[in-house]
Structures are given as C-alpha cells and as structure tokens.
Amino acid sequence: MNANDIERYLSLLGEELQAIGVQEPIQLLLVGGGYMLTQIGNRSLTGDIDALWLYPEDYSSSELYRLFEGAVGFVASDEHLDAGWLNTHIGDFMRSAGPLPKMKLWKKFDVVHVYLPPRDFILAYKLLASRRKDRGDIAALCTQLRINTRNKAQKVLDKYIRREVQEINDVPAKLGDIFKK
C-alpha cells in the first residue's frame, strides 16, 4: 500500500467504527513503514500499517477493542486486504522495551485518532531491528537527523530502548555493521 492507501484505509476504519456506534476516540501511534511513507517519504510502499494502541490498559478486554478488531476485519474483507493490514501487535513489545515518546496528533479519521512519534523514536526501533528491509529507512532517518556516528546512534537508542533489550537484540553488532567508523 502507498501513502494514499494508508489514509484511505484508516478513513474507512474510522467510518466503520462510527457506523457501528463507536463514539470514544481510539488513539493509535503510527510507526514502521506507514510512518516512513507518510512522514519521511523515502519509499513508495509498505506491506502493512504498524500502529500501537495508546493506553491499551483501558481497552484490552473491552467491547471497544472487540469492535475495533471487527472493523479492521471488515475493512480487510471489503477492500480485499490481508487480514494483518493494520498490525497493532507491536505495542506490547514497544511498551516493554522502553518509554513511549511525546507524540503529536497527525490526523483524525472519525473516531480513529492517529498520533506520530518523533523521528528519532522510529530510528531507535529501526536500528534495534536492523533488518535488511530497514536499511533504506535507517539511512533516510540518519540523514534527516544528522546521525553519522555510532555514538550518536547509541544515544538515540538509549533514549528509547532499555540496555537489556538492546543487548538481547545484539545492537552493538548491528551498529558495527551500520557505522563502520
């Protein structure tokens, strides 16, 4: 999906939730490829939209969460999308890995309110994963943020991701591969 698709599908999700009577705002934090497409513009496609529920403790066992999941499934079926077009499963890991950042409201799609983290938060998680498919995103974010050394990258990681999580995910070796200096 491209950037326009992302906004269209989120809009359809908001419309569906409103149509079934949801009035309480659902707050999501946009991360991953959806963020890169809509905010950085360094690529043209992503396979899914990664987002995490803000304040999941308020919703995880609620009727609202069940309605949300149903509406996501409805949009997937209606638009012939993969069932995982909106991936909210990353949230538990991100919350346990370190603090969530200050964020700003990006757009409201009826009752779906989508927030954005700062670019360095996205960079920290891209560095943590350091998958082959993340390399272009890492390069684009490093350029925009003027991160050109391993030490600068480490400071970004330390701001958002606990050291234990970095060690488990072999971040020192990953940084060594990315920053040859």
C-alpha positions as CSV (number, residue, x, y, z in Angstrom):
1,M,0.0,0.0,0.0
2,N,1.1,3.6,-0.6
3,A,0.6,6.7,1.5
4,N,-2.8,7.5,-0.1
5,D,-3.9,3.9,0.6
6,I,-2.9,4.3,4.3
7,E,-5.0,7.3,4.7
8,R,-7.9,5.8,2.8
9,Y,-7.9,2.6,4.8
10,L,-7.7,4.4,8.1
11,S,-10.6,6.6,7.0
12,L,-12.6,3.6,6.1
13,L,-11.8,2.1,9.5
14,G,-13.0,5.3,11.2
15,E,-16.2,5.4,9.2
16,E,-16.9,1.8,10.0
17,L,-16.4,2.3,13.7
18,Q,-18.6,5.3,13.7
19,A,-21.3,3.5,11.7
20,I,-21.4,0.7,14.4
21,G,-21.8,3.3,17.1
22,V,-18.3,3.8,18.5
23,Q,-18.0,7.3,19.9
24,E,-15.0,7.1,22.1
25,P,-11.7,8.0,20.3
26,I,-9.3,5.2,19.6
27,Q,-5.8,6.6,19.8
28,L,-3.1,4.9,17.8
29,L,0.6,5.7,17.4
30,L,1.8,5.2,13.8
31,V,5.2,3.5,13.5
32,G,7.1,1.4,10.9
33,G,6.6,1.6,7.2
34,G,3.4,3.6,7.5
35,Y,5.3,6.3,9.3
36,M,8.2,6.2,6.7
37,L,5.7,6.5,3.9
38,T,3.6,9.3,5.2
39,Q,6.2,11.3,7.2
40,I,9.6,10.7,5.6
41,G,8.7,9.8,2.1
42,N,11.8,7.7,1.4
43,R,9.8,4.8,0.0
44,S,6.6,4.3,-2.0
45,L,5.1,1.1,-0.5
46,T,4.6,-0.8,2.7
47,G,3.0,-4.2,3.3
48,D,1.0,-3.1,6.4
49,I,0.4,-0.3,8.8
50,D,2.1,-0.8,12.2
51,A,0.4,1.1,15.0
52,L,0.1,0.7,18.7
53,W,-2.8,1.4,20.9
54,L,-2.2,4.3,23.3
55,Y,-3.5,3.4,26.7
56,P,-4.3,-0.3,26.0
57,E,-4.9,-0.9,29.6
58,D,-8.2,1.0,29.2
59,Y,-9.3,-1.2,26.2
60,S,-7.7,-4.6,26.1
61,S,-10.6,-6.6,27.5
62,S,-13.3,-4.1,26.5
63,E,-16.1,-4.2,24.0
64,L,-14.4,-1.3,22.2
65,Y,-11.4,-3.5,21.4
66,R,-13.6,-6.2,20.0
67,L,-15.5,-3.7,17.9
68,F,-12.1,-2.3,16.7
69,E,-10.9,-5.7,15.7
70,G,-14.2,-6.4,13.9
71,A,-14.0,-3.1,12.0
72,V,-10.4,-3.9,10.9
73,G,-11.6,-7.3,9.6
74,F,-14.5,-5.6,7.8
75,V,-12.1,-3.2,6.0
76,A,-9.8,-6.0,5.1
77,S,-12.6,-8.0,3.6
78,D,-14.3,-5.1,1.9
79,E,-11.0,-3.8,0.4
80,H,-9.5,-7.3,-0.3
81,L,-6.6,-6.6,2.1
82,D,-4.6,-9.1,4.0
83,A,-6.1,-9.7,7.5
84,G,-3.0,-8.1,9.0
85,W,-3.2,-4.8,7.1
86,L,-3.3,-3.0,10.4
87,N,-0.8,-4.5,12.8
88,T,-1.3,-3.5,16.4
89,H,0.6,-6.4,17.9
90,I,3.9,-4.5,18.1
91,G,2.6,-2.4,21.0
92,D,3.3,-4.8,23.8
93,F,7.0,-5.1,22.8
94,M,7.4,-1.4,22.3
95,R,5.9,-0.6,25.7
96,S,8.2,-3.2,27.4
97,A,11.3,-2.1,25.5
98,G,11.3,1.4,26.9
99,P,9.4,4.6,27.4
100,L,6.9,5.9,24.8
101,P,7.8,9.3,23.4
102,K,6.0,12.6,23.4
103,M,3.8,12.5,20.4
104,K,1.6,14.8,18.3
105,L,-1.8,14.3,16.7
106,W,-1.4,13.7,13.0
107,K,-4.9,13.1,11.7
108,K,-8.3,12.2,12.9
109,F,-10.2,9.6,10.9
110,D,-13.6,10.0,12.6
111,V,-13.0,8.2,15.9
112,V,-9.6,6.9,15.0
113,H,-7.0,9.5,16.1
114,V,-3.5,8.8,14.8
115,Y,-0.5,10.2,16.6
116,L,3.1,10.5,15.5
117,P,6.3,9.9,17.5
118,P,9.4,11.9,16.8
119,R,11.7,10.7,14.1
120,D,14.4,9.6,16.5
121,F,12.0,7.2,18.1
122,I,11.4,5.5,14.8
123,L,15.1,5.4,14.2
124,A,15.7,3.7,17.5
125,Y,13.4,0.9,16.6
126,K,14.7,0.6,13.0
127,L,18.2,0.3,14.5
128,L,17.0,-2.2,17.0
129,A,15.6,-4.4,14.3
130,S,18.2,-3.7,11.6
131,R,16.6,-6.0,9.1
132,R,17.8,-5.8,5.5
133,K,14.5,-4.1,4.6
134,D,15.1,-1.4,7.3
135,R,18.4,-0.2,5.8
136,G,16.9,2.4,3.5
137,D,14.7,3.7,6.3
138,I,17.8,3.9,8.6
139,A,19.8,5.8,6.1
140,A,17.0,8.3,5.4
141,L,16.4,8.9,9.1
142,C,20.1,9.2,9.9
143,T,20.4,11.8,7.1
144,Q,17.5,13.8,8.3
145,L,18.6,13.6,12.0
146,R,22.3,14.1,11.2
147,I,23.2,10.9,12.8
148,N,26.5,10.0,11.3
149,T,28.4,8.1,14.0
150,R,27.9,5.1,16.1
151,N,27.9,7.2,19.3
152,K,25.1,9.4,18.1
153,A,23.1,6.4,17.1
154,Q,23.7,4.8,20.5
155,K,22.4,8.0,22.2
156,V,19.1,7.7,20.3
157,L,18.8,4.0,21.2
158,D,19.5,4.8,24.9
159,K,16.8,7.5,24.9
160,Y,14.0,5.0,24.0
161,I,15.2,1.4,24.5
162,R,16.4,-0.2,27.7
163,R,20.0,-1.5,27.6
164,E,18.9,-5.1,28.4
165,V,16.6,-5.0,25.3
166,Q,19.5,-3.7,23.2
167,E,21.8,-6.5,24.4
168,I,19.3,-9.2,23.8
169,N,18.8,-7.9,20.3
170,D,22.6,-7.7,19.6
171,V,22.5,-4.0,19.0
172,P,26.3,-3.5,19.3
173,A,27.0,-5.8,16.4
174,K,24.2,-4.2,14.4
175,L,25.6,-0.7,15.0
176,G,29.0,-2.0,14.0
177,D,27.6,-3.2,10.7
178,I,25.8,0.1,10.0
179,F,28.5,2.5,11.2
180,K,31.9,1.3,10.1
181,K,33.6,4.2,11.8
